[in-house]
Amino acid sequence: MSYSLLIWLAKWEVILIVGGLAVTIALRFLTGGINLNHLLYGRRDGVPYFSPERVQLLLATLWIAFQYLLNAVHTVTGQMPTLPNGSLELLGLSNALYLGGKGWAAFQSVTTPKKEKT
């Protein structure tokens, strides 16, 4: 058996596995099996609020994943695709902003005196 046939089989196995996973996740999204309610919301004192930190983290992650996928499509066979320049820095900064927002919210909830119910 030649190596070209093995490479062709491996390529189609990966396509089928990743495609099947994508179809399964898409069907779960559409049928409600994966709950997306309040995906972009955080909780502060038990009350949900819109979280811009989650939005920017989601967008940065999706952008880098899309760029990596494009690089994987255009990579020469047998080589690992590379991440675009600055993408790790962007992802690190995005996570730092998200964690900073979470830390700030936690700090405010600790330092803000709670009103007593009368």
N, C-alpha and C positions, 0 to 999 in steps of 0.2 A: 504494500500500500504506500503510495507516495505521500510526501509531506503536504503537497498542495491539496490533496483530498482531505487530509486531517485538518488542515487550516480551514478549509471550506466548511467541513462539518462543525468544527468548533464555533465558527462565526455564526452559523445558522442556529446552533444550540443557544448561544448567548442572545441572539435576536428573539428566539421563541420564548426564552425564560423572561427576559426583560419586557417583551411585549405582553406576555401573559400576566406578568405582575402589574403592568400599567393598565391593562384591561380590567383586572380584578379590582384595583384601587378605584378606577373610574366608575365601575358598576357599584361599588360600595358607597362612593360619594353620591351617586344618583339615587340609590335606593334608601339612603339614610343610615346605612350600616356604620358609616364613619360620621360622627357628629361634628359639624363645623360651626354650630351655634357658639357665639362669643369667642371665636378664634382670635379676634383682634382686640379682645377686652381683657382687662386685668381686674383684680378684686382689691378693694381697699375698704377695710372694716366691714367686709361682707357685702359691699355694694359694687356691682360691676361698673367699670368706667372704660371709655375708649382709650386704648394705649398706643400712642404714636411710636413708642419704642418697638412694639411688636410689629408694626407695619414696616418700619425701616429695616428691621432684622429679616423679615420675610422677603422683602423686595431685594435686599442685598444677597441673601442666600440663593434666591431663584435666579438672579442675574449671573452670579458666579457659576451656578450649576448649568445654566444655558450656555455660557461661554465655554465651559469645560466640554459639554456635549458637542458643540460646534468644532472644537479642537480635536475631539475624538473622531469625528466623522472625517476630518481632513488630514489625519495623521497617517504617515506611511505605515504599512502593515508591519507588525512586529515591534513597534515602538510604543511606549506609553505616551498618552497625550499630556501636554504641559498645561499648567494653569497660566492664565494671562498675567502679565506683570502687574504687581500691586494688588492682586486679588486676595492674597492672604492678609495683607495689611487692611484692606477694606473689610474683610470678614472679621478680623480682630477688632477693628474700630467699631463696627456695627454691634458686635457682642458686648464691647465695653460700654457703648451707649445704652444698650438694653439693660445690662446689669447695673449701670449707674442710675438709670431711672427706677429700677426696682429698689436699689439701696436708698435713693432719695425718698421714695414713697414709704419705705420701712422706717427711715429716720423721722419723717414727719409724723407718722402714726405714733411713734414712741414719745416724741417731744411735744406733741399737741395735746393739751389737756382735754379729756373727754367730758362732755356735758352730762350731768346727772339727770336722770328722768325723775320728774316730780309728779 
